[in-house]
Amino acid sequence: MINPPPDKIDDLVSKNYKFIVAVAGMHPELEFLDVKVENQGDNIFRLSLKVHNKGVFATCAEAGKGICGQD
């Protein structure tokens, strides 16, 4: 609703940009380990793997319970 004074905009953009880029760099980053595919016959396959989040943030926060496939 209220714009900052024009002489402050460059500084505000610079600081906010750095913050947004830093937060974006902390996103969840999934890594799939020990992947194993087993042919069960009749064109059916069993896929086994371990999922590891190498990122800083969780893949689904407690606040997202019920939305992220958790009950």
C-alpha positions as CSV (number, residue, x, y, z in Angstrom):
1,M,0.0,0.0,0.0
2,I,2.9,2.4,0.8
3,N,5.9,2.4,-1.4
4,P,9.3,3.0,0.1
5,P,11.2,6.2,-0.7
6,P,12.8,5.9,-4.2
7,D,16.4,6.3,-2.7
8,K,15.8,3.2,-0.5
9,I,14.5,0.8,-3.2
10,D,17.9,-0.4,-4.5
11,D,19.1,-1.3,-1.0
12,L,15.8,-3.1,-0.1
13,V,15.8,-5.1,-3.4
14,S,19.4,-6.1,-2.8
15,K,18.8,-7.3,0.8
16,N,15.5,-9.1,0.0
17,Y,17.0,-10.8,-3.1
18,K,19.9,-12.2,-1.1
19,F,17.4,-13.6,1.5
20,I,15.2,-15.2,-1.1
21,V,18.1,-16.8,-2.9
22,A,19.5,-18.1,0.4
23,V,16.1,-19.6,1.4
24,A,15.6,-21.1,-2.1
25,G,19.0,-22.9,-1.7
26,M,17.7,-24.8,1.3
27,H,14.9,-26.6,-0.6
28,P,14.3,-30.3,-0.1
29,E,16.6,-32.3,-2.3
30,L,15.7,-36.0,-2.6
31,E,18.3,-38.6,-3.3
32,F,17.3,-42.2,-4.2
33,L,19.6,-44.9,-2.8
34,D,19.9,-48.6,-3.1
35,V,17.4,-48.8,-6.0
36,K,16.4,-52.4,-6.8
37,V,13.9,-53.5,-9.5
38,E,12.6,-57.1,-9.3
39,N,10.6,-58.7,-12.1
40,Q,7.6,-60.4,-10.5
41,G,6.4,-61.8,-13.9
42,D,3.3,-60.9,-15.9
43,N,4.7,-57.4,-16.5
44,I,4.7,-56.6,-12.8
45,F,7.8,-55.2,-11.1
46,R,8.7,-54.5,-7.5
47,L,10.7,-51.4,-6.9
48,S,12.6,-51.0,-3.6
49,L,14.7,-47.9,-2.7
50,K,15.7,-45.6,0.1
51,V,14.9,-41.9,-0.1
52,H,17.2,-39.4,1.6
53,N,16.6,-35.7,1.8
54,K,19.9,-33.9,1.3
55,G,18.3,-30.5,1.6
56,V,17.8,-28.4,4.7
57,F,14.0,-28.1,4.6
58,A,11.7,-31.0,5.1
59,T,9.8,-32.4,2.2
60,C,6.6,-32.0,4.1
61,A,6.1,-29.9,7.3
62,E,3.9,-31.0,10.1
63,A,1.5,-28.1,9.0
64,G,1.0,-30.0,5.7
65,K,-0.2,-33.1,7.4
66,G,-3.0,-34.6,5.3
67,I,-1.9,-32.7,2.3
68,C,1.4,-34.4,1.7
69,G,0.0,-37.9,1.7
70,Q,0.1,-38.3,5.5
71,D,-2.9,-38.9,7.7
